[in-house]
Amino acid sequence: MIIWLASYPKSGNTFLRALLSAYLFTKDGNFNFESLKNIKQFPDNGIFEKLGINISDEKEVVKNYINVQKEINKRDKQNIRFLKTHSALNDLNGYKFTDLNNCLGTIYIVRDPRNIVKSYSNHNQISLDRATEIIKEVRTIGGIKSSTDRTNETITHVGSWSSNYTSWKEFKKVDRYLLIKYEDLVKETEKTFLNVLNFINKITKSKLALDQIKLKKTLITTRFDNLQNLEKNSHFTEQAKDKEGKSINFFKYGPNNNWKDYLSSKNLNVLENSFKEEMTELEYL
């Protein structure tokens, strides 16, 4: 069965995936980029194409979200499958993104939208003003036909920062929802990650003993400075490219990203007024 790792883009999904992949999918907790491949993205054109779905027809892709998830579960009958997504949990053309017959629950990673701005600006090589406007918009990402990365070919309906966050709270109603703040994941990594592992044990009804040695190694090898070094010295497929085709650092700001250092009063007002309800609920305001 599927457990979703859901988030708006640039909210810390990769950091959580790094922790999970190191602890669950390596022998000793020593993180490497290869281990991330155990947690795939959804939707992804490659999966749909293998099942004979016409990926050039977006309506057909959306129509088959649930069917593909059924196939994933059929292939992994005895295992839990973690899937990363930036999709909002919305019905599209009358078709659901997922349902409780195909997934166990979701871990949602949220981040202060004021700090998303700079990361998004860097990743997409756009201005802070444009990045501020973009996260307000209900939109899609992907659909890049010329991309060499199959995940960038896929259209994902992310919504806006607020609609993405709000939509996934549906799982809270059935007690299959864990909210993780990126800020807590950074400042109190061990405590927050243990909450994640306990949630997984709860919804999978398992009683896996904690491996303290493996946990310690996981926490060490997924520190931000180590992730930066790994990116510098090895190939990381999730790096974006600039207009000249050069790789853009994925792990660039991390804990040093503070909106107070760069966000204009204009952009600050736009974000805080647009997302006042959600930011207050999350105690960002």
Backbone bond lengths (Angstrom), bond angles and torsions (degrees), N, CA, C in turn:
res aa  C-N    CA-C-N  psi(-1)  N-CA   C-N-CA  omega(-1)  CA-C   N-CA-C  phi
1 M - - - 1.464 - - 1.530 110.37 -
2 I 1.301 115.38 154.77 1.456 122.41 -174.52 1.525 111.97 -88.95
3 I 1.318 115.87 138.63 1.464 122.68 166.09 1.517 106.28 -118.14
4 W 1.332 116.32 122.29 1.461 120.72 -177.56 1.523 111.37 -83.44
5 L 1.314 115.86 137.49 1.465 123.45 166.76 1.520 104.51 -109.32
6 A 1.313 115.81 95.47 1.460 121.33 -170.37 1.520 111.04 -108.45
7 S 1.324 115.44 146.56 1.464 119.80 177.82 1.517 110.05 -171.10
8 Y 1.306 115.64 160.02 1.456 121.18 166.46 1.529 106.55 -73.74
9 P 1.345 118.87 149.61 1.471 119.98 -178.96 1.532 113.32 -54.74
10 K 1.328 115.15 144.68 1.462 124.44 176.87 1.526 112.02 66.49
11 S 1.330 115.16 36.84 1.464 119.65 -178.47 1.528 113.95 -113.69
12 G 1.318 117.46 4.17 1.458 119.94 177.95 1.517 114.95 107.48
13 N 1.328 117.80 10.81 1.451 121.44 179.39 1.528 111.52 -58.57
14 T 1.328 116.24 -41.23 1.467 120.25 -177.98 1.519 111.50 -66.15
15 F 1.326 117.24 -36.23 1.465 120.58 178.37 1.524 110.45 -64.28
16 L 1.322 116.95 -45.11 1.463 119.75 178.39 1.521 110.53 -64.91
17 R 1.318 117.28 -41.00 1.468 120.17 177.99 1.522 111.22 -62.10
18 A 1.333 115.89 -36.41 1.467 119.99 178.50 1.531 110.13 -63.07
19 L 1.319 116.66 -45.46 1.459 120.86 179.04 1.532 111.31 -61.93
20 L 1.327 116.03 -47.76 1.459 120.09 -178.70 1.522 112.40 -65.77
21 S 1.327 116.19 -43.01 1.465 118.83 -177.35 1.527 111.20 -68.25
22 A 1.330 117.36 -34.93 1.470 120.22 178.08 1.526 110.74 -68.37
23 Y 1.321 116.45 -43.57 1.464 119.87 -176.20 1.531 112.68 -76.98
24 L 1.318 117.37 -39.17 1.461 120.57 -173.76 1.532 114.48 -94.25
25 F 1.346 116.52 -27.17 1.464 118.64 -170.04 1.525 114.39 -120.55
26 T 1.328 117.38 16.18 1.471 120.61 170.31 1.527 108.00 -125.63
27 K 1.310 115.99 161.58 1.466 119.79 -177.86 1.527 112.16 -75.94
28 D 1.355 115.22 -33.62 1.463 118.06 -172.20 1.524 114.78 -121.40
29 G 1.343 117.85 1.69 1.460 119.88 -179.30 1.515 113.50 86.86
30 N 1.326 116.60 7.46 1.465 121.22 -179.24 1.526 109.23 -85.32
31 F 1.324 117.23 107.03 1.463 121.07 -173.96 1.527 112.99 -67.96
32 N 1.343 115.18 142.28 1.456 122.28 171.08 1.527 107.45 -148.47
33 F 1.316 116.57 157.34 1.464 120.31 -176.74 1.525 113.04 -63.29
34 E 1.329 117.37 -28.25 1.460 120.25 178.81 1.527 111.60 -61.96
35 S 1.326 116.15 -34.54 1.463 119.48 -178.22 1.523 111.94 -66.39
36 L 1.336 117.14 -24.00 1.463 120.76 177.90 1.521 112.21 -62.93
37 K 1.321 116.88 -23.84 1.458 120.97 -177.76 1.526 112.13 -66.27
38 N 1.330 116.91 -13.00 1.454 120.47 176.56 1.522 112.27 -74.92
39 I 1.330 116.54 -13.24 1.463 121.43 177.73 1.520 107.22 -119.80
40 K 1.300 115.90 98.38 1.458 121.01 -173.55 1.520 111.74 -89.24
41 Q 1.329 114.80 164.88 1.457 121.56 178.51 1.531 110.66 -87.01
42 F 1.333 114.45 147.42 1.466 119.88 172.73 1.525 107.83 -137.78
43 P 1.340 117.85 135.21 1.468 126.55 -3.65 1.531 111.66 -74.26
44 D 1.292 116.21 159.17 1.456 123.15 177.42 1.526 108.06 -143.72
45 N 1.315 116.36 124.33 1.466 120.42 -176.20 1.525 113.63 -54.99
46 G 1.328 115.74 -33.56 1.453 118.94 -176.91 1.519 112.61 -59.96
47 I 1.345 116.82 -41.89 1.463 120.91 -179.94 1.523 110.58 -66.04
48 F 1.323 115.80 -44.99 1.469 120.30 -178.50 1.526 111.29 -63.99
49 E 1.315 115.14 -41.41 1.462 120.20 -178.29 1.529 111.17 -62.63
50 K 1.331 116.70 -39.72 1.463 120.71 -179.84 1.519 111.82 -63.04
51 L 1.337 115.83 -25.16 1.459 120.62 -179.22 1.527 112.02 -94.10
52 G 1.343 116.00 8.88 1.458 120.52 175.42 1.513 114.68 79.46
53 I 1.330 116.59 18.74 1.469 120.34 179.58 1.519 109.01 -88.17
54 N 1.313 116.99 135.95 1.458 122.38 -178.77 1.533 109.86 -71.22
55 I 1.334 116.84 100.47 1.462 120.55 -174.80 1.529 112.99 -75.40
56 S 1.321 117.11 -10.80 1.463 119.60 176.74 1.526 111.41 -81.39
57 D 1.320 116.57 -9.47 1.468 122.48 178.73 1.530 108.12 -108.42
58 E 1.319 116.31 100.28 1.458 120.82 -175.55 1.529 112.04 -58.72
59 K 1.326 117.28 -35.74 1.464 120.23 179.31 1.530 111.29 -63.67
60 E 1.332 116.04 -36.37 1.460 119.81 178.35 1.524 111.11 -68.21
61 V 1.319 115.97 -36.96 1.467 120.38 178.21 1.524 109.61 -63.43
62 V 1.327 116.89 -50.91 1.467 121.81 -179.96 1.530 110.58 -59.72
63 K 1.308 116.11 -42.50 1.467 122.13 -179.51 1.524 111.76 -58.84
64 N 1.339 116.02 -28.03 1.457 120.52 -174.39 1.526 114.62 -105.30
65 Y 1.323 117.78 11.90 1.472 120.39 177.12 1.535 110.91 -50.91
66 I 1.336 115.72 -53.26 1.463 120.29 -176.77 1.530 111.43 -66.91
67 N 1.329 116.86 -40.57 1.472 120.45 -179.68 1.521 111.37 -61.11
68 V 1.325 116.53 -39.78 1.468 120.29 178.83 1.524 110.11 -66.99
69 Q 1.315 116.75 -40.39 1.467 120.12 178.16 1.529 110.97 -63.49
70 K 1.328 116.83 -37.54 1.465 120.63 175.85 1.524 110.59 -60.98
71 E 1.325 115.54 -41.28 1.466 120.39 179.95 1.520 110.75 -66.80
72 I 1.325 117.08 -40.60 1.464 121.27 177.28 1.521 110.36 -59.40
73 N 1.323 116.36 -45.13 1.467 120.47 179.68 1.523 112.06 -68.04
74 K 1.316 116.34 -34.00 1.464 120.69 179.01 1.530 110.46 -64.50
75 R 1.322 115.72 -35.99 1.467 120.23 -178.51 1.522 112.20 -78.08
76 D 1.347 116.32 -23.82 1.464 121.09 -178.66 1.525 110.42 -120.78
77 K 1.305 116.86 58.72 1.464 121.45 -173.91 1.523 112.60 -61.15
78 Q 1.314 117.28 -35.21 1.459 120.35 -175.03 1.534 113.09 -98.09
79 N 1.317 117.44 -1.95 1.463 119.83 -172.50 1.524 112.75 -119.85
80 I 1.315 114.08 159.53 1.451 121.65 172.29 1.524 107.37 -93.07
81 R 1.307 116.72 131.84 1.463 120.74 -179.98 1.533 108.66 -113.24
82 F 1.330 115.95 118.96 1.455 121.25 174.36 1.521 108.98 -87.30
83 L 1.312 116.75 131.82 1.451 121.33 177.04 1.520 109.64 -127.11
84 K 1.319 115.50 130.85 1.464 121.65 174.76 1.523 109.09 -84.48
85 T 1.326 115.90 139.83 1.461 118.11 172.46 1.519 111.10 -149.00
86 H 1.339 114.55 146.22 1.466 121.32 170.75 1.526 110.17 -106.75
87 S 1.303 116.25 6.74 1.453 120.57 -178.69 1.531 110.57 -73.68
88 A 1.313 116.05 142.77 1.458 120.34 169.30 1.528 107.89 -73.92
89 L 1.319 116.16 156.48 1.458 120.43 -178.67 1.524 109.51 -91.27
90 N 1.320 115.25 70.27 1.460 121.05 -176.06 1.517 111.10 -121.25
91 D 1.325 116.14 152.20 1.466 120.73 169.85 1.522 108.49 -75.36
92 L 1.322 116.84 136.82 1.459 121.90 178.26 1.523 108.45 -124.88
93 N 1.305 115.93 122.00 1.468 121.20 -178.13 1.527 111.74 54.76
94 G 1.335 115.58 31.35 1.453 120.11 179.46 1.516 114.40 85.45
95 Y 1.332 117.33 2.71 1.463 121.48 -178.80 1.524 110.08 -109.41
96 K 1.336 116.62 135.64 1.454 121.93 -179.20 1.526 111.26 -79.71
97 F 1.324 115.07 151.99 1.463 119.65 175.81 1.519 110.33 -73.62
98 T 1.335 116.66 -42.06 1.459 121.71 177.71 1.518 108.39 -155.53
99 D 1.346 116.38 177.38 1.461 120.43 175.56 1.526 108.86 -153.32
100 L 1.328 115.95 171.25 1.459 120.90 -174.95 1.524 113.04 -74.03
101 N 1.320 117.65 -9.96 1.463 120.05 174.90 1.526 111.83 -77.93
102 N 1.324 116.14 -18.00 1.463 120.33 -175.27 1.517 114.38 -117.55
103 C 1.327 117.07 -5.61 1.464 118.39 178.58 1.523 110.40 -143.38
104 L 1.323 114.78 156.52 1.464 121.20 -179.84 1.520 112.49 -90.26
105 G 1.318 116.69 -28.77 1.457 119.98 -177.85 1.506 111.42 164.43
106 T 1.328 115.05 -169.65 1.456 119.03 -178.12 1.521 112.40 -139.46
107 I 1.311 114.55 144.61 1.465 122.74 168.85 1.519 105.11 -107.89
108 Y 1.319 115.84 115.50 1.461 119.90 -176.96 1.522 109.33 -104.59
109 I 1.339 115.40 127.65 1.463 121.57 179.08 1.515 108.51 -104.64
110 V 1.314 116.22 119.89 1.465 121.05 -178.82 1.529 108.90 -115.91
111 R 1.318 115.47 150.23 1.470 121.14 179.80 1.518 109.33 -139.57
112 D 1.309 116.38 145.07 1.459 121.91 177.24 1.532 108.72 -52.61
113 P 1.334 117.75 119.65 1.470 119.88 -176.71 1.523 113.25 -60.23
114 R 1.311 117.50 -23.54 1.465 120.42 179.05 1.526 110.81 -67.09
115 N 1.329 116.48 -27.79 1.458 119.86 177.53 1.522 112.88 -91.07
116 I 1.319 116.37 -20.26 1.465 119.22 175.54 1.527 110.34 -63.96
117 V 1.326 116.38 -33.66 1.466 121.90 -173.45 1.526 112.65 -52.07
118 K 1.340 116.82 -49.87 1.462 118.47 -175.88 1.529 111.96 -69.74
119 S 1.326 116.49 -40.80 1.461 119.56 178.02 1.520 110.73 -62.59
120 Y 1.323 116.25 -41.06 1.461 120.60 179.80 1.523 111.20 -68.02
121 S 1.325 115.38 -38.54 1.457 120.89 177.83 1.524 111.15 -60.86
122 N 1.339 116.24 -44.19 1.459 120.86 179.89 1.523 111.47 -68.08
123 H 1.327 116.46 -46.57 1.464 120.80 -175.20 1.527 111.76 -62.96
124 N 1.335 116.85 -36.55 1.463 121.14 -176.59 1.527 113.65 -103.94
125 Q 1.344 115.04 2.69 1.463 120.17 178.18 1.531 111.61 53.77
126 I 1.339 115.64 51.24 1.460 122.28 178.05 1.526 108.56 -127.44
127 S 1.326 116.49 167.44 1.461 121.01 -178.86 1.525 111.35 -72.34
128 L 1.331 115.13 160.89 1.459 119.76 176.67 1.527 110.93 -63.69
129 D 1.330 116.14 -35.66 1.467 120.15 178.40 1.519 110.39 -62.20
130 R 1.325 116.41 -45.04 1.474 120.13 -179.19 1.524 110.47 -68.09
131 A 1.331 117.26 -40.42 1.461 120.74 179.16 1.526 110.83 -62.52
132 T 1.324 116.40 -36.86 1.465 121.21 178.03 1.521 110.79 -62.51
133 E 1.316 116.21 -43.52 1.464 120.82 -179.27 1.529 111.06 -69.61
134 I 1.322 116.33 -38.34 1.458 121.00 -175.21 1.517 112.20 -61.94
135 I 1.322 118.30 -42.47 1.464 118.78 -174.64 1.524 112.19 -73.49
136 K 1.336 116.11 -8.42 1.464 120.64 173.11 1.528 111.79 -84.49
137 E 1.325 116.23 -22.50 1.459 121.16 -171.32 1.528 112.63 -83.33
138 V 1.325 116.66 141.29 1.460 121.66 169.80 1.519 106.19 -79.64
139 R 1.325 117.17 114.70 1.459 118.33 -168.65 1.523 111.81 -152.51
140 T 1.332 113.49 -179.98 1.456 120.93 174.96 1.522 108.73 -118.55
141 I 1.326 115.45 160.71 1.463 121.02 171.08 1.519 107.59 -126.43
142 G 1.322 116.42 166.60 1.463 120.47 -179.15 1.514 111.71 86.55
143 G 1.322 115.66 -154.02 1.453 120.44 -177.81 1.509 113.16 74.86
144 I 1.353 116.07 21.28 1.466 120.85 -178.79 1.528 108.62 -88.27
145 K 1.304 116.83 97.30 1.471 121.40 -173.08 1.521 113.19 -65.06
146 S 1.343 116.24 -28.45 1.461 119.75 -176.94 1.529 112.42 -87.32
147 S 1.331 117.33 0.23 1.453 120.87 -175.99 1.524 111.92 -66.97
148 T 1.330 115.76 142.88 1.465 120.78 174.92 1.527 110.14 -86.99
149 D 1.325 116.52 -8.12 1.453 122.60 178.33 1.526 108.82 -102.24
150 R 1.344 117.13 116.74 1.458 120.21 -176.34 1.532 113.01 -56.96
151 T 1.345 117.50 -32.64 1.461 119.63 -178.57 1.521 111.98 -66.26
152 N 1.327 117.48 -29.54 1.460 120.66 178.78 1.524 112.25 -78.36
153 E 1.323 116.33 -14.90 1.463 120.23 176.34 1.530 111.26 -75.73
154 T 1.319 115.03 -27.74 1.458 120.91 -173.33 1.519 111.81 -79.10
155 I 1.323 116.43 135.47 1.460 120.97 176.02 1.522 109.15 -84.25
156 T 1.328 115.69 125.38 1.460 121.96 178.53 1.520 109.16 -117.38
157 H 1.319 116.75 129.31 1.460 122.31 -178.80 1.525 109.07 -89.35
158 V 1.333 116.23 90.66 1.462 120.36 -172.64 1.523 113.45 -84.29
159 G 1.331 117.53 -22.59 1.461 120.04 -174.00 1.514 110.65 72.56
160 S 1.313 117.24 -153.64 1.465 122.48 173.55 1.526 107.59 -101.06
161 W 1.332 117.10 173.88 1.468 119.98 177.46 1.519 110.32 -56.43
162 S 1.318 116.84 -46.30 1.467 120.59 -176.06 1.519 112.21 -71.38
163 S 1.333 118.18 -42.68 1.462 119.65 -178.44 1.522 111.49 -68.96
164 N 1.327 116.86 -33.47 1.460 120.87 176.78 1.526 109.79 -63.30
165 Y 1.309 116.55 -50.44 1.466 121.98 179.80 1.527 111.29 -60.44
166 T 1.307 116.74 -48.99 1.460 121.53 -175.67 1.524 112.36 -65.03
167 S 1.329 116.49 -39.20 1.469 119.87 -174.65 1.520 112.51 -61.51
168 W 1.322 117.86 -38.89 1.469 120.73 -175.11 1.517 113.21 -76.05
169 K 1.334 117.42 -8.58 1.461 119.93 176.58 1.523 111.75 -69.05
170 E 1.328 117.74 -7.11 1.459 120.95 175.03 1.533 111.12 -55.90
171 F 1.333 116.16 -33.68 1.459 120.02 -179.28 1.525 112.25 -71.51
172 K 1.317 115.98 -18.39 1.465 120.52 177.95 1.525 110.39 -65.60
173 K 1.324 116.31 -31.42 1.465 121.86 -177.90 1.529 112.59 -65.53
174 V 1.323 115.80 -23.55 1.467 119.87 -179.14 1.529 111.05 -113.15
175 D 1.334 115.85 15.87 1.466 122.31 176.38 1.527 112.74 58.62
176 R 1.331 114.81 39.34 1.471 119.86 176.61 1.527 109.43 -127.29
177 Y 1.315 115.95 43.60 1.463 122.10 -171.36 1.522 109.32 -138.90
178 L 1.319 114.99 130.04 1.463 120.36 172.74 1.512 108.14 -126.52
179 L 1.310 116.30 123.34 1.460 121.88 177.67 1.522 108.95 -96.55
180 I 1.329 115.20 126.96 1.455 121.74 178.18 1.521 108.75 -120.72
181 K 1.316 116.79 125.21 1.454 120.02 173.67 1.526 109.42 -85.76
182 Y 1.324 116.01 133.00 1.464 120.65 177.20 1.522 110.06 -55.62
183 E 1.315 116.28 -39.32 1.465 121.18 -177.94 1.532 111.24 -61.34
184 D 1.331 117.15 -38.05 1.467 120.79 177.55 1.524 110.60 -72.37
185 L 1.326 115.65 -36.50 1.459 120.41 179.66 1.523 110.71 -62.40
186 V 1.324 116.36 -31.97 1.464 121.37 179.25 1.530 112.02 -81.93
187 K 1.322 116.36 -46.99 1.472 120.99 -173.78 1.519 113.29 -80.41
188 E 1.315 116.63 -35.66 1.461 121.31 -178.87 1.527 108.73 -128.71
189 T 1.318 114.53 63.23 1.453 120.78 -171.52 1.524 112.82 -58.97
190 E 1.314 116.60 -49.76 1.470 119.34 -176.39 1.525 110.99 -63.36
191 K 1.313 118.04 -48.83 1.464 121.66 -179.11 1.528 111.42 -59.68
192 T 1.340 115.90 -44.95 1.459 120.68 -177.61 1.525 110.95 -68.56
193 F 1.316 116.72 -41.08 1.470 120.09 179.93 1.527 110.87 -67.19
194 L 1.312 117.94 -35.17 1.467 120.55 176.13 1.530 110.54 -64.16
195 N 1.336 116.69 -35.42 1.469 120.35 174.85 1.525 110.67 -61.73
196 V 1.326 115.44 -38.75 1.461 121.22 178.43 1.534 110.23 -64.18
197 L 1.321 116.28 -47.96 1.466 120.17 -179.28 1.528 111.36 -63.44
198 N 1.321 116.90 -38.66 1.464 120.17 178.37 1.531 111.24 -66.29
199 F 1.327 116.34 -37.55 1.460 120.38 177.32 1.524 110.76 -64.53
200 I 1.326 115.93 -42.43 1.469 120.21 178.58 1.521 110.38 -61.60
201 N 1.331 116.63 -43.56 1.464 120.31 177.66 1.533 111.33 -60.79
202 K 1.323 115.11 -38.56 1.464 120.50 -177.84 1.535 111.30 -65.41
203 I 1.332 117.07 -51.85 1.464 118.38 -174.01 1.527 112.74 -78.34
204 T 1.335 116.70 -18.03 1.467 119.69 175.92 1.530 111.35 -94.87
205 K 1.334 115.37 -5.15 1.472 122.47 -179.81 1.522 111.31 56.19
206 S 1.330 114.57 42.63 1.463 120.35 178.79 1.521 109.78 -113.73
207 K 1.309 115.45 162.58 1.463 120.90 -179.59 1.520 109.67 -129.62
208 L 1.320 114.26 60.04 1.456 119.43 -178.18 1.525 110.35 -75.29
209 A 1.315 116.09 129.48 1.465 120.82 178.98 1.517 109.79 -71.62
210 L 1.315 116.27 142.03 1.460 120.96 179.75 1.524 110.22 -75.14
211 D 1.327 115.73 128.26 1.462 122.01 176.37 1.525 107.97 -93.15
212 Q 1.318 115.91 99.39 1.466 120.87 -174.12 1.526 112.27 -64.61
213 I 1.309 117.51 -37.89 1.470 120.59 -179.53 1.527 110.19 -66.59
214 K 1.331 115.70 -44.51 1.467 120.71 179.32 1.524 110.72 -66.21
215 L 1.326 116.63 -39.01 1.462 120.98 178.24 1.521 110.81 -61.49
216 K 1.317 116.39 -44.51 1.467 120.29 -179.57 1.523 110.85 -61.27
217 K 1.331 116.13 -43.20 1.463 120.45 179.23 1.527 110.41 -65.08
218 T 1.318 116.72 -39.21 1.468 121.69 178.16 1.518 110.84 -60.27
219 L 1.320 116.81 -46.56 1.465 121.49 -178.33 1.529 111.68 -65.04
220 I 1.322 116.68 -36.08 1.470 120.97 -179.80 1.526 110.90 -70.90
221 T 1.316 116.67 -47.11 1.470 119.99 -172.47 1.526 113.47 -79.92
222 T 1.335 117.17 -8.82 1.471 119.32 176.21 1.529 111.95 -107.26
223 R 1.325 117.08 12.96 1.462 118.98 173.50 1.519 109.23 -62.03
224 F 1.322 116.19 150.24 1.465 120.10 -173.23 1.521 112.03 -58.26
225 D 1.334 118.04 -40.98 1.464 119.80 -179.08 1.526 111.45 -64.41
226 N 1.330 116.99 -33.96 1.454 119.81 177.68 1.517 111.42 -71.47
227 L 1.348 116.76 -38.65 1.465 120.00 176.88 1.524 110.26 -63.10
228 Q 1.319 117.21 -38.26 1.469 121.26 177.13 1.525 110.77 -62.51
229 N 1.322 116.37 -43.73 1.468 120.29 179.74 1.523 111.66 -65.59
230 L 1.325 116.38 -40.43 1.459 119.70 177.54 1.524 111.16 -61.82
231 E 1.327 115.24 -43.17 1.464 119.35 -179.96 1.527 110.76 -63.67
232 K 1.314 115.63 -38.25 1.460 120.92 -178.30 1.531 111.69 -67.88
233 N 1.327 115.93 -35.15 1.457 119.87 -171.84 1.527 115.29 -105.75
234 S 1.344 116.40 0.97 1.465 118.92 178.19 1.520 109.39 -146.85
235 H 1.318 115.60 170.16 1.465 120.36 -177.43 1.521 110.41 -83.19
236 F 1.331 116.34 126.11 1.459 121.72 176.73 1.516 107.40 -117.30
237 T 1.329 116.34 112.77 1.466 121.61 -170.79 1.526 113.60 -66.97
238 E 1.323 118.32 -17.27 1.461 120.28 -176.78 1.531 112.96 -88.58
239 Q 1.327 117.07 1.79 1.463 120.14 174.65 1.524 110.62 -64.83
240 A 1.319 115.93 137.13 1.462 120.46 172.72 1.525 108.78 -84.88
241 K 1.327 116.21 169.55 1.460 121.95 178.52 1.531 109.68 -118.27
242 D 1.339 116.50 146.55 1.458 119.06 174.67 1.531 109.22 -85.03
243 K 1.320 117.20 -175.55 1.461 121.45 -176.02 1.523 112.54 -63.32
244 E 1.323 116.33 -22.97 1.456 120.66 179.84 1.523 112.45 -93.60
245 G 1.315 115.43 2.65 1.456 119.51 178.15 1.510 114.56 86.19
246 K 1.337 117.41 7.60 1.455 121.27 179.29 1.525 110.05 -85.23
247 S 1.324 115.74 146.06 1.461 120.60 -179.12 1.527 111.30 -68.43
248 I 1.328 115.20 139.23 1.458 121.98 176.10 1.523 107.61 -101.00
249 N 1.322 116.73 128.17 1.462 120.26 -178.82 1.527 111.12 -56.39
250 F 1.313 116.01 126.13 1.465 121.46 178.47 1.523 109.73 -80.60
251 F 1.331 115.82 -48.13 1.463 121.21 178.83 1.525 108.50 -92.40
252 K 1.308 116.90 79.85 1.461 120.89 -173.55 1.523 114.00 -107.03
253 Y 1.337 117.20 -47.54 1.463 119.94 -173.47 1.529 112.96 -105.03
254 G 1.321 115.98 -51.09 1.462 119.78 178.68 1.514 113.45 54.28
255 P 1.344 117.91 -131.96 1.462 122.48 -177.93 1.529 113.24 -62.91
256 N 1.327 117.74 -18.43 1.470 121.33 -178.29 1.526 113.00 -84.48
257 N 1.319 116.59 -0.24 1.457 121.13 179.68 1.531 108.88 -82.85
258 N 1.334 116.88 107.72 1.466 121.83 -179.25 1.520 108.85 -130.22
259 W 1.321 116.33 114.63 1.454 121.57 -175.64 1.529 113.47 -55.82
260 K 1.327 116.40 -26.27 1.470 120.07 -179.07 1.529 111.63 -64.79
261 D 1.321 117.21 -20.49 1.465 121.31 -176.58 1.529 112.99 -86.39
262 Y 1.313 117.97 -13.80 1.467 117.87 -172.74 1.522 115.57 -143.94
263 L 1.321 118.74 -20.05 1.459 120.22 -173.39 1.527 111.10 -78.32
264 S 1.325 116.60 128.15 1.461 121.16 178.95 1.527 110.09 -72.02
265 S 1.332 116.66 158.31 1.466 120.55 178.86 1.529 110.69 -61.51
266 K 1.331 115.94 -31.99 1.458 120.47 178.39 1.522 111.14 -64.15
267 N 1.336 115.73 -50.33 1.454 120.13 -179.91 1.527 111.49 -66.33
268 L 1.308 116.09 -36.71 1.458 120.89 178.26 1.526 110.61 -61.00
269 N 1.312 116.34 -44.53 1.464 120.43 179.54 1.526 111.59 -65.09
270 V 1.329 115.87 -39.05 1.466 120.00 179.37 1.531 110.44 -60.41
271 L 1.318 116.14 -47.56 1.459 120.59 -176.71 1.528 112.02 -69.47
272 E 1.308 116.35 -46.49 1.463 119.80 -176.08 1.519 112.23 -69.45
273 N 1.312 117.20 -31.42 1.469 119.84 176.36 1.524 111.60 -75.94
274 S 1.336 115.89 -37.91 1.465 120.16 -178.34 1.525 111.79 -71.02
275 F 1.321 116.79 -36.68 1.460 121.40 -172.94 1.531 112.65 -115.67
276 K 1.309 116.56 26.31 1.466 120.97 -174.06 1.525 112.33 -55.99
277 E 1.318 117.31 -46.42 1.467 120.98 -176.97 1.524 111.49 -62.25
278 E 1.330 116.70 -49.06 1.469 121.03 -177.65 1.526 111.55 -69.70
279 M 1.322 117.20 -40.74 1.459 120.28 -178.89 1.527 111.33 -68.00
280 T 1.319 116.97 -33.76 1.461 120.30 175.68 1.523 110.69 -68.47
281 E 1.330 115.46 -43.04 1.469 121.01 177.86 1.519 111.26 -58.98
282 L 1.316 116.57 -38.24 1.467 122.08 -178.07 1.525 112.72 -88.00
283 E 1.329 116.09 0.43 1.481 123.19 178.92 1.526 111.66 64.76
284 Y 1.332 116.32 30.93 1.457 120.60 169.32 1.525 110.07 -83.62
285 L 1.316 116.39 -19.68 1.471 122.32 175.55 1.520 109.02 -118.42
